[in-house]
Amino acid sequence: MSRSGPRSIQRVALVAVILAIFAWPASASPSGAVRGRNGMVASQHELASQIGVSILKQGGNAVDAAIAVGIALAVVYPEAGNIGGGGFMLIRDAKGEFYSIDYREMAPAAATRDIFVDANGDLINGEGSSTVGYRASGVPGTLAGFELAYKRFGSGRISWAELVRPARILAERGFVLSDRLARLFISYADSLGKYPESKRIFLNGGNYFSEGDVLRQPDLARTLSRVERFGAREFYTGQTARLIATDMARNGGLITLDDLRKYTAKERRPILGTYRGAQIVSMPPPSSGGVALIEMLNILEAYDLRVLKYNSAARYHLVAEAMRRAFADRAEFLGDPDFADVPAAGLIEKAYAETRRATIDPARASDSLKIGAGRPAAAEGNDTTHYSVIDKDGMTVANTYTINDLYGSQVTIKGTGVLMNDEMDDFAARPGRPNMFGLIQGERNSVQPGKRPLSSMTPAIVLRKDGTTWFTVGARGGPRIISAVLQTILNVVDHDMDIQAAIDSPRIHHQWLPDILTYEPYGFSPDTLTVLAALGHKLPERPGYVASATGIMVDLKGVRIGAIDSRSDGAAIGY
């Protein structure tokens, strides 16, 4: 096949410019996972993974590579990659110490408890709501979080500018659109088309893109150029900040220049647990993921899931019941620990899991309305993307970040190319009422100025009994993230799967309310579904996919094995 066509030439030239970022995988495992002895990057876009590996090959560490990947995804994966959102970074350094960075968005100073409720007490819809438009955005944290990670844990061998430059070049020169992304733009045409900058950039001014077209983002390139030259704080105090504040003010948004100036990322103590001797490390609140994950693992630890087999109705029943209880506790107890007493330590105690397990009937599904939250010990004093990096020294990064819904608030800030988040919907706009994901959330997660909304992001690192890194995993997909990470861990620990098989295996999801057991298409036999229904589980009319995950496993010889979920695209690349 000829490679002399203009698009092929353009793509090869682009890749050559970006710091010679081709980094070929050493080999593939029988399951389709990618193997590399020195380092591995697994992300939702091949170009971003190539950039991350290029940073590792230049002497950067896993944190350096993770920052470069995250900024690149803001260009090539605009539905979820971002500098207009926020997230969490979980780190295990080369010495084996754990750290976590909270760069979740913060509510602007003008946000109040009932800001998204009308005079009748009903949720506002459309522009002015918590889900779409200028008022839906929290203050972005991504660049501040990356800057904190760079200063605290970067190698010191790669400059900040070198981490930003590949993404800036991609935005400037463009990249070739896949069929998936071209069609996804069109499927969001109604909402993106309401905002002039989003329509111009992502909908080609209304003419729409097709597979093979080149998407160039010159405004975003100029924003990244400023961040490259002046550092992350330019986004919060420089020309970019002024452009954001001006566009917000012009369109009734909440974020001001002062909100941007005051934003801070935070280092927090990771959540630690164990499951059958393996150590589980994940994010603390305001992520609910780590607490819910460890609570569910504690509940399930008393059952012999290996004997039940990974695809049996009996096993799915127990997993669903553990999910039901953890999500009920999530609704009642979790929120931003800077604003509320959050009993995280009590929720992850083994003894507390015993009390929750005692309410499970192995032969009958529970009624969610009768389950409710438990009584843990007192508090101590769609869309998202995940990527993982492990370097040659064993430093491990699990990073999950988000703009919430696909394309966030649908708003692109004029003159910046920055697509903004709609994270205000992750607050409880009306405590006790469902958000866009159907999640019920309590008063601890009500809207307050400066507060960070509760999240389901669940970056996780799992260690073997001897303390060595076994694997890292995370996912995208709203509250289903927690379920995907849980089942990946169960598949590896209980059923001896490699990381690719563990990620690809069929999954379920139950989030307490609505009282529905979601299952995936093609993964469940009619007999299994019949048994689950007979046990009393309420099944949806149609199945649905339960998140998409990425992960990296380290085998006993030290080889890194990268895996991308078959439910999505992306690439794991090692060397």
N, C-alpha and C positions, 0 to 999 in steps of 0.2 A: 504493500500500500504506500502510495506517495506521501512524503512528509513535507512537501514543498509548498503547501497551501499557506495563505497569509495568516490564518489563525494559528496553525502549527508553528510557523516561524515566530509569530508574536509571543506565543506562550514559552517557547524555548528561550527566546531572548530575555523575557521577563524573569524566568527562573534563574538564568545566568547572572542577571544583574543583582538579584537578591542574595548577595553574599555567597554565591555558589551553593545554594541550599539543597541541591540534590544529595540525599544521604540514603543509600540503598540498604534495605533490610538484609541482615545476614542470611536468614532463612525463614521458612514458614513451617509451623508445626502441622501435624496431620489435621488438626481441628480448624486450621486457617489462621491461627494466631501467629504473630510475627516474633521472631527471636533475635536478640542482639546481646552480645556479651558486655559491651561497655556502657550502653545507655539506651533509653527508650522514651519515646513521647507518643502518647495516644490521645488524639483529639478528634473533633468532628469535621475537620477539613484537612486534606492532604497538604496544602500549602502551609498551613499553620504548623503542622507537625514537622514539615521539612525545615521551617525556620527554627523551631525549637531544637532539633537535632544539630543544625548548623551552629547554634550557640554552644551546645555541649562540646562539639568538636573543636571550637575555638578556645576551649578552656573554661567556659562558664559552668556554673553548677546548676542543679535542678531548679533553684529559685530563679536564677537568671533566665533559664529557658522557659519557665512557666510564665514569666512576665512577657517575654517576647511572643509566646503563643497566644496569650490573652489579648494583647493589643492587635495581633494579626487577625484573630477571629472577629474583632470589631469591624474589620474590613470585609473578610470573605465569608462570614457567617452572620449576616446582619440581623437575622431573626432572633438571635440569642446572644451571640458574641457582642461585647459592648465596651464602651467607655462611658456610656450614659446610664449605667446601672450600678450593680454592686454584688457582693458575694462573700465567700469565705475561702481562706487558704489554710490548709492543714499541712504541717511540715514535720518531717523527721530528719534531723541533721545527721551528718556523717558519724557523729559520736553516739547516736541513738536517742537523743533528747527530742521531746515533742513540743511543738508550739502551734498556736493557731492565730490567725489574723482575721478579725471581723471588719470587713469593709462594706457592710450592709448599708443601704440607703437610709437617710434620716428624714423625718417629717420636717417640712419648713416651719418657720416660726409662726406663720399665719394659719397653720393647720389647727383645727379644734376638734373636739370629740364628735360633734354632730355636723361637721362641715359637708358631708356627703348625703345628708338627710334633708328632705324638704319640710315645709311647714306642717305637712300631714304626718310626718314621721316615716315617710317612704323613701327608699333609696333613689337618688337622682340617677337618671339614665343619660347616656350620650355625653356631649360636651359638658364639662363641669362635674362629671362623675369620678369615681375612683378607678375606673377602668379604661377610659379613653380621653384624650385631649390634654390640654396644658395643666389642668389642676390635678391630674392623676399621678404626677411624678414626685417621687422623693428626691432629695439631694443626692446625686450620684457619688459613689464611693470607690469605684474601680481603680482609678489612677492613684488616689491617695493610699489605697491598700497596697497596690503594687510598689509604690514609693517606699512605704514602711517596710515591706518585705525586702526590697532591694537594699535599703540601708542597714537592716538588721541581719539579713541572712545571705545577701548576695556574695559572690566569690571575690569581688574586688578586682577581677581581671577583665571584666567587660564593662564598658561605660554605659550609662543610662541611654545616651544617644544611640549606641549600637543596638540596644534592645528595641528602640522605637523605630529605627530607620527602615527595617524590612517592611513593616506595616505601612509606613508612609509611602514607600515606593510602590507597593501594591495598590494603594488608594490612588496614587498619582497616575500610574501607567495602566492600571486596570487588570482584571483577571477574567478568564473565560467562564461564563455561566454554565452550570450544569442544567440538565433538563429539570431536575427537582427544584432548584432554586428559581429558575425562570417561571415554572408553573406555580410555585408558592407565592411569588410576587402577585401573579394574576389572581390567585384565590383570595388575596387580601386587598384587592383593588378597591372595593367599596369603602373600606376604612382608611387605607393609606391615601386614597384619592381625595379625601376631605381636607388634607393638609398640603398646601402648595409645594413645600420643599420635599416632602415624602413622595408626592406624585411625580415631581420632576426627576428625582434621583432613582427611585425604585420602580416606577411605572413608566419610565422613559417619556415623561410628559403626557402619558395617555396612549402612547403608541405600543407599549409593552415590549418586553424583551423576549427573545427566543433562545433556546439552547444554542450555545456556541457564540452568542454575542459577548462583547467585552463590556464589563461594567467599570466605568471610571468614576471616581468620587473626589473631584478636585477640592471641594470645600473641606472634606474630611482630611485630605492630604495636607492642606494648609494648617488645620488644627493640629495634626500630628507633627507637622514641622515645628510649630511653636513649642509643643510639649517636648520634642526632641532637643530643641535648642535651650529651653529655659527650665525644663523639669516639670514634674507633675503639678506643682503648685500653680503653674500658668493656667491650668484648667480652672482653678479656684480663685485666682486673684488677678489674672491678666486679661488679655483681649478676649479670650474664649469665655471667661466668666462674664465679662461685660456683654458679649453677644447673647449669652444664655439669659441673663437677667433682663436685658432689653426686650427680647422676644417674649419672655414670660409676661412682663408687664404689659406689653402691647396686646396680649391675647388672654388676659385674665388669669394667668398662671400664678402659682404660689411662691416659687423659688426666687429669692432676691440675691443681690450681690453679697449681702451680709450672711445669708444662709450658706452660700458657697464658701465664703472666707472662713466660716466657723466649722466647716466639716472636718472631722478627724476619724481616722481609722484606729482601731484598738487591737492590742494584743490580749488574748484571753487564754485561760487555762483549758486545754482540751478535756473532753469527757473520756473517761477510761472505764472499760469493763472487761469481762472475760466470758468466753464461751467454749466449754469443753477444753479448757486449758489454753486456748488461743487468746491473746490479748487484743482487744478491740479499741481503737482510738478514733474519735470523731469530734465533731464540732459541738460546743456548748451553746446555750441560748445567747442571742436571740434566734439561733437555729434550733428548731425542734427535732431535727433529724437525729443527732447523736443520742439524745435522751430517749426518744421513741425507739430507735434501733436497739439500744442496749436493754431497755425494758422488755421488748419483744423477745430478744435472745434469752434473757433471764427466764422468762415464762416458758419458753420452748425447751430449755436445757434439761428439764426433768423427763422429757419424752424421748424415746428411742426412735428418732426419725429415720435412722439408717434402716432399721428393720421394717418400717412402714413403706419404704421406697419413695423416691422423690416425686413420682407422678401418681401416687395413690390418692383417692378421695379422702381417706382417713388423715393423711398428712396435710392435705390442703385445708381440711376442716380445722385442725389444730392451729395451723399458721394463720388462718382467717380470724380465729377467736383471739389469738394474741394481738393481731393487728387491731381488732375491734376495741380492745381494752386500752392499748397504748394511745390510739387516736382519741378516745374519750378523755383520757388524762391530758392529752395535748390541748384539747379544747378548753379544759378547765384551768390548767395550772401554768401554761407556758406563755412567755412574753419576753420583753426586753428586761434583763436583770438590773439595768440602771434605773428602771422606773417602777419595778414591782418585785415583790418577794416571789422568787421562782424556786420551788422545792426540787431542783434538779437532782441533788444528792439522794434525796428520799425516793425519787422515782426510779433510780437505777440500782437500788439496794436489792440483793438477792432475797432478803426476807420479804420485801414488799411484793416481789414477783410471786412469792408463794401465796400471798393473800389473793392476788389477782387470778392465779392459776386455779385456786380452789373453787372459783365460780364457773369454771369451764366444764361442760358436760361433753365427754367424748362421743356421745351418741346423739347430741342435739345442738343445733345452732342457737345461740343466745338471741334475745330480743334487745336490740341496741337501746331502745327507749327505757328498758328496765336495768340495763347495765350501768350507765353513767360512769362518773369518775370514781377513782378509789380514794384512799386516805393515806397518802405518803407521809413520811416524817416531815417536820416543819422545814421551811426554806432555810438554806444557808445564808449567814451574815453576807402553663405551659410552656415567657418560656425561659428555659434555663439551659446551660450547657456545662458539661464536666470534662476536664482533661487531667491526665496524670503524667508525671515525669519522674524517672529514676535515673540518676547519673552514675558515673563509673565508681564513685566512692560510696554509693548506697544512699545518698541523700534522696529523700522521697518527698514529692509534693502532690497532694490531691487538691485540686482547685475546682470549686463550683461557683459560677456566677450567673447573673440573670438580669433581664429587663422585665420579667414576669410573663405576661402574655407574649405570644409571637408578635414581634415588632413593637413590643411595649405599649406605650400610649399612642402609637402611630404618628407621633409628632417628631419631625426633624427640625432642630433649631436652625433658623435662618443664618446662613453665613458660616456654619460650623460643620455641617454634614453629620452631626451627632444625633442619633436616634435615641429618644428618651424612654425611660422606664414608666410602667404604670404600677409601681410598687405600693402606692397608697391603698390598693385593693387588698394587700396582704395584712393590713390592719382590720380590726373588726369595726367596719363602718357603722354597724348596728350590732353590738355584742349579743351573741346568741342566735344571730341570723347568718345564713350561708353566704360565702363570697363566690367569685366566679368558678371556683373549683368545687363548690358545694360544701366547703369546710365550715364547720361551726367553730367560732372562736369567742373567747370570754373577755371579761372586762380587763384582764391583765394586758390584753392586746388592743385596747381602744386607742384611738388617734390622740396623740399629744405632741406638741412642738418638740423637736429634737429627739424624738423617740425612734427606735428602729423597729420595723414591723417583723412579726414572727415569720420564720421561713421553714421550708421543708428540705432545704439543701442538706445533703448528707455525705460529704466527702469522708472517706474512711480508710484507715490503714490497719491491716491485720498482721500480727506477729505470730510466729511459731512459738511453741513452748520454750524454746531455747533463747527467745528474744530477738531472733533474726527476722527481717522483713519477709513476710510470706506473699502478700499481695495488697494492692490498693485498688479501690473501686469507688465510683460515684456515678451519678445519673442525671438526666434532665427529665422533666415531666411533672412539675407541680408536686402535690402530695404523694403521687405515685413513685416519686424518687425513693422515699423511705422503703416502700415495699420492694422495689427493684434491688436496692442495696442489701436488704435483709435476705432475700432469696438467693442472691449471688453468694453471700457468705455461707448460707446453709448448704448450697450446692457444693461448695469447695470443702467445707469442714465435715459435713455429714455424709456426702456422697462421692467424695474423691474426684470431683470433676476438675479439669484444668480451667483456666480463667475464661477461655473462649466458650467452652461448653456451658460453664456456669452462667455466663451472661446471656447466651442464646436460648437457654431452656425456657419453657413456657412459665408464665407468672400469673399470679392473682393479685388482687388489691381489695382491701376493705378499710374504710376510713371512719367507721362507727356510724356516722350519718352523712348522706342517706344510707339506709340499711340495705346496701346492695353489694353483692360479691362479684366484682368484675373479673372476667377471665379473658384470655387472649384467643383470637381466632386460630384455628388449625392446631392448637396445642393440647386440646382436651377431647377425649373420646366421649361419645354420647353416653356411655355407661358411667363414666366418672361424673358427668354433669347430672345424670339421673340420681346417682347416690347423693351428691351434694344437695340437690333439691329435696330429696327425701329426708335429709338431716335437718331441713328447715331453712337452708340458705336461700335468700332471694336473689335470683339470677337476672341480669338485664336481658332485654329483648335481643340485643345485639352485643357480641363481644367487643372488646376494645384493647388496644395495646397498653401495656403497663410500663411506661417510661422507656428510655434507651440509655444504656450504660457504656462506660469505657473503663478499662482496668489494665493493670500491669501486675504480673506475677513474677517472683524471683524463684527459680528452681534451686535444688540443693547444690548444683554446680555453680550457682551465681549468675546463670543466664537470665536476662530479662525477657519476659514473654508478654507482648502487648496485644490487646484485644479490643476491637470495635464491635459494638452491638450490630447484629444483622438487621435490626429494626431501623437502622439509620445509616447515614453515610459517614465518612471520615477515614482516617488512616492512622495505623500504628506504624511508627518508623523507628528502627534501631540501628545501631552500628557496633 
